[in-house]
Amino acid sequence: MALETQELASFAVLAEQLHFGRAAARLHISQPALSKRMRSLEEKIGGPLLARNRRGVALTRAGAMFYKESRRIIHDLEAAFEAARGASSGERGKLRLGVGMSTVHSLVPRALVKFRESAPGVEMEIADMPTLRQIEALIDGRLDVGFVRLPVKNPLVAVRKVLTERLTIATAEKFTGSLTMKGIQHQPFILIDRGVSATYHDHCISLCDRSGFTPRIVYEPNDMFTILNLVSAGIGVSLVPKAARAMHVSGVKFAPVHSSYAEWDIGMAWNRKLESEIIRKFADACRTE
């Protein structure tokens, strides 16, 4: 017996809600109708996908695996529909974009303006997330395009270099020491929390290590704006992307790090299997020449 798209979509909603009443309401059907669909689905699969009890619903091991695959299938169907609709109606669909600290204030705003001019009918969703989470989301089909730290070694992910960024020293304007790595080595450091961006945090630590010292970290905020304001207040010094200058936080001065190790490349990334005309148009908008 063949699976029906309706059954697949209903199971995905129920797996997310884990409650027949809420899932039925979201699907605009009755609970008995939803239960019937689930029984039909389990009969076709040959085993239980759901563990039912008085408190609600839980996924069995098979159900959890089937949910992951059903989300991928549903995304593929949605992508196919959007591609066909865009081709027939003219540049319509959705672009889900992942950005990080190094691109949100530099390349991305310019690319979005250029892309909007060429594809005004495309809806855009933007999520702030670090490289590793972006790659996971691209593979799972939860993102269409990401901006990630290179290199990326996963064969499912296509990348194209779009930007070279570098770490920059940030201190309070009243700081009178030398604006070099040696000059700030004894200062308290303010660095991004490693849980926010492990690759960025580790890059800062490695640069300090290569400069001959271990930074004394006093604060690890979750965002760049907080870091710059703490620096402005004289709480400590930091290493930030050059693009952080565009945030225009008063009371902060910047200085370059004269080391090739301070640099890193950023690439636009997408899932090779899910490449679309919308993604290709956005890639064109990211060209800097």
N, C-alpha and C positions, 0 to 999 in steps of 0.2 A: 504493500500500500504506500502510495506516495505522500510525502509530507506536504501540507498546504502552508502557504505563506502566512495565512491568517493564524494558524496554530502556532507557527514559529514566533510571530510578533506578540501573540497573547502570552506565550510562555516567557518571553523576554521581559515583558511588563510585570508579570507576576513574580519573576525572579528578582526584579528590582524592588518591588513593593513588599514582597513576602506577606501578603495579606489579600485574600480573595476579594473582600469588599472594596478596598481601595483600588485594586487592579481592575476589577470589573467597572468601577466608576470611571477610571481613566480610559478604559476601552469603550465605554458607553454601551455595555451589554449587561445582562443580568448575571448574578453569581452562578445560578444553575447552568447558564450557557457557557460560562467560563470553565466550570467544573467539567462539563461535557467535552469541551475542547481538550482539556488536560488529560482526561481519561483516554480520549482517542489518540492523543499524542503518545502517551505511555504505552498503549497497546501496540502502536506501530513500532516503537523503539524496542519493546519487549522487556521493559523493566521500569521501576519507579524513578521518577525524576524529582519528586517532591515528598517530603515527610510531613504529614499533616498532624497537628495536635490542637488542643483547645486554645492554646495561646497564639497560634498562627501557623506559618508554613516555613519550612527549612528546605534547603536544597540537599539532595543526596549527592554523593560523590559524582555519580553519573550526571546529575542535574547541573552541578557546578561546571563540569566539562562541557556539557551541551549548551549552557548559557554563554560561555566564552565563544564557542563556535557560532551560536545563533546570532550574537552581536556582530561578528565578522560578516556573516552572510547578509544580515539586515543592512549593514553599512554598504556592502557591495551592491545590493539591490537599490538602495537610496542613491548611491553614486551613479549607477547606471541610469536611473530615472532622471537625476539632475543633469547628467551629461546629455541625455536625449532631449530634455526640455530646453536646455540652454542652446542646443544646436538648432532647434526649431523656432524658438522665440527670440533668440539673440542675447547672448551673454547674461544668462541668469543662473543662479545657483548659490552656493555658499562656500566661503573660504575660511577654514579654521586655522588660525595662525598662532604659533608659539614664539615668544620672544624672551630674551634674557636681558640682564643688566647692561650688556655692552652694545645692544642694538636698539633698545627702546628709545634712546635719546639721540640716535645718530641716523643710521640707515633706514630704519623702519618708517619713521614719519614721512620721509621723502618718497619712499617706495609706495606707501599707501596713497599719497596724493596722486602720484603718477598712475597707479593702478586704477584708482577711482575714475580718472579721466577716460581710461580705455575700456573699463567695464563697470559702468555706473549701476547696473542692475544686480551686481553680485553682493550678497549679504556677507559681512565679515564678523568673525568672532575672534577675539584676541585674548590669549592666556599668557600670563607671566610664569615661566617655569625654567629651571636649569636644564643644561644639556642632556643629562641622563634621562630625566623625565620626558623631555621632548622626544628623544629617540624611542622610548617605550611607547609613547602615544602615537608616533608615526607608524610604528610596526603594528600596533593594535587597531589602527584606523580611527583614532580619536582626534588626530591632527592631520591637516593636509600639508602644511608647510611649517618648518621650524628654522630657527637660526641657532646653530650649534657650534660649539668649539671643535675645531678640527685637530687631528684626523678622526673620522668615524669609520670603524672597520666592519660594521654589520653589512653584509652583502644585500640586504633588502632595502637599504637606505641609500638613495642617490644624493650626492652633494655637489655643490658648486661654490667655490670660494667667492665671497662678495666683499670681504672687509678684513683688514689687518688692524687689530687693536693692540694697545700696550698699557701696561701698568704705569701709573703716574703717582708721584708723591703728593699727598695732600696734608697741609698743616694749617694752623690758625695764622692769620695775617700777622699777629704779634710774635710769632715764632722767630727767634733771632739766630738759631743755629744754621749750620750748613744744610742746604736743601739737596742732600745726597743720601744714598743708602747708609754710608758711614756716619753721616751727620745726624741721622734719626735713630740709630741703632739702640740708643739707651732710653729712648722715649717710650711712654706707654702707647700701645697700639690698639686701634679700633678696626676690627676686620668683620666682614660679613659672616654670619653664622654658617658653619659648614653644612648644616641641614638645609640651608637655602640653596647653596651652590658649592658642592664638594670640589669640583674642578677649579673654580675660581679661588676658593679658600686655600686649597693645597698649592696653587700656583704662587700665591702671596708668601706662604710659608717657605716654599722652595727657593724663591728669589731672595728672601732674607738669609736662608741657609747658605746660598751661593755667595752672599755678601759677607759671610763670616759671623753671623749672629743668629740667635733664636729670639723672635719678637716676644716681648712681654705684653700679652693680650689682656686688656682690662674690660673691654666690652665687645660683644658679638651681636650687633643688631640684625634685624631681618631684612632691612632695605637700605638702599644707598642714600636716600634723603636723610634718614636718621644718622647715618655715619657722618655725612658732611656737616650736619648741625652739631654733632658732638665734637667734631674737629674744630668747627668755628668757635665753640665755647672754650676751647683750649684743654679739653679732656684728654686728648691724645692725638697721634698722627695716624695716617692710614695710607694704604695703597689702593687706588681706585682706577677704573678704566678712564682713559683720556676723555671719553664721551661724557663723563660725569661733569665736566666743565659746563655743559649745556644746561645743567640744572640751575645754575646761577644762584647758588647759595652764598649769601654775603658773609664776609669774614673769613674766607678760605682762600689760600693761595696754593698754586700747583707748580710742580717742577718735574721735568722728565727724568726717567731712569735710564741712564746711559749703559744699557746692556741689551744685547739681542735676546736674552732670555726673558726680558720683560714683555716681548711681543707674543701674540698668538693670532692664528687665523680663525676667522668665522666663516662658516659656509651656510648657504641656504640648503635645506635638506627636505626630502620628500620620499614617500614610499614608492619604489619603482613600479609596483604592481597597481598602484592607484593613481598614477599620473594622469592628469586631465588637461583639457584646454585652459581651464581656469588657472591651474598651476603653471602652465607654460606662459600664460599672459603675465602672471605675477613675477615669474622669473625675469621676463623682459623688463618689468618695472624696476627690478633690483639692479639692473645694469648701471654701473657708475660712469661708464664712458660717455 
